[in-house]
Amino acid sequence: MNSYKIFVVEDDPMYARILSYHLSQNPDYDIETFESGRACLSNLYKNPDLITLDYSLPDLSGLEILNKIKEFNNELPVIIISGQSDINTAVNLLKEGAYDYIVKDEEAKNRLWNTVKNIKEHTKLKREVENLREEVAKKYTFNKGIIGNSKGIKRVFSIMEKAAKTNITVSITGETGTGKEVVAKSIHYNSPKADKPFVVVNVSAIPKELIESEMFGHEKGAFTGADRRRIGKFEQANGGTLFLDEIAEMALPMQAKLLRVIQERELSRVGGNEIIKFNTRIIIATHRNLLDEVKKGNFREDLYYRLLGLPIELPPLRERGNDIILLARHFIKSFCKENQIEILKLSQEAQEKLLNYPFPGNVRELKAVIELAAVMAIGDTITKDDISFHKINEMSDLLSKELTLDEYNAKIVSAFLHKYNGNITEVAAKLNIGKSTIYRMKKQGVIE
């Protein structure tokens, strides 16, 4: 474990020893003392994690030293320790960037101990957040978040790069499951707003009577059940990006309110009068053709042109050719890594089966198909027999019907016979039933 380096800058040797001894009770702290401001400044190259600074030193004032420390590293926390309890001086130093101001009294040692502990925990949390942001940003780099080499997806990459460099509104269209939210996140995390919030609103999932409160927030008492103030999504995303998914599902009255808010770049919470300004980038997405919705009267024309911005149309998976295989291998690798199993191979026959399927559910369906195939695979290779389509829908439909146990058994046997090309011996072994049972069911006509 790396030590936590603390500089103690104090011209009183006795008090310096007291502070050093007190702080050194934590074995993780590496304490180094200096009797002058210049000695401290000349050792900043050692990159301390924290500095305690006596305000009254013989060579330089506390403010001079503080300013020079901040010039070296503005994030370096400095605790001022002074024999004077001057409120004006303390306030001024805190404004200049000091983390805390501690008076030399009987409580100074304990207060210093707690302040250093708080700074260390805050720094650790801050680094964890920065590391997490870096990991998220890496995940959503264009060539990692979105996988493919097809002409259509390369065109999408080109437009995304343009979108990331500007603050223009982006409208993403494409069939369900094509990855619209992934595109939105990739634009955000590759833009200057990457360290700001990315807030998602799925318009279709919010009841129309609650969406105004969800988007703009509300004040306490604005309506029955509003027992406290709530900050809306626009405020949560201030400085960052607000992603409005399935925007075409928004009711017309709410569209009018959204248009006004976007035009004015300000809002009022439901039940409130305060005007709240915001600076939020907007990205929208829909699986519908918005222009068709305008012509049908379902979407406001003025809002359409306000939100159109830079359009990105995602191609369906069936038009992306060999991207299907690239994505399949990516999902296999991710699934195996997540479940701590050896990476599976994808047989040539399995690849051909995937390439010949239209994938109405697009990338989302492919991911589900591959994960199921990885579970079903025997050995180190996914074969064509491990790949089955619509299984989730088939099972859902099957269980929604009220059938007898015998009827369910017949459907299961039929499904396995279809999967194994009518091989009764193999199906009997897979289902752990006798071959005679299958022959009897065929003779009775309950299965084909």
Secondary structure, DSSP 8 states (H G I E B T S, - for coil): ---EEEEEE-S-HHHHHHHHHHHTTSTTEEEEEESSHHHHHTTGGG--SEEEEESB-SSSBHHHHHHHHHHH-TTS-EEEEES---HHHHHHHHHTT-SEEEESSTTHHHHHHHHHHHHHHHHHHHHHHHHHHHHHHHHTSHHHHS---SHHHHHHHHHHHHHHTS---EEEE--TTS-HHHHHHHHHHTSTTTTS-EEEEEGGGS-TTTHHHHHHEE-TTSSTT--S-EE-HHHHTTTSEEEEETGGGS-HHHHHHHHHHHHHTEE--BT----EE---EEEEEESS-HHHHHHTTSS-HHHHHHHHBEEEE---GGGSTTHHHHHHHHHHHHHHHHTT----EE-HHHHHHHHTS--TTHHHHHHHHHHHHHHH--SSEE-GGG--SSHHHHHHHHHHS---HHHHHHHHHHHHHHHTTT-HHHHHHHHT--HHHHHHHHHHTS--
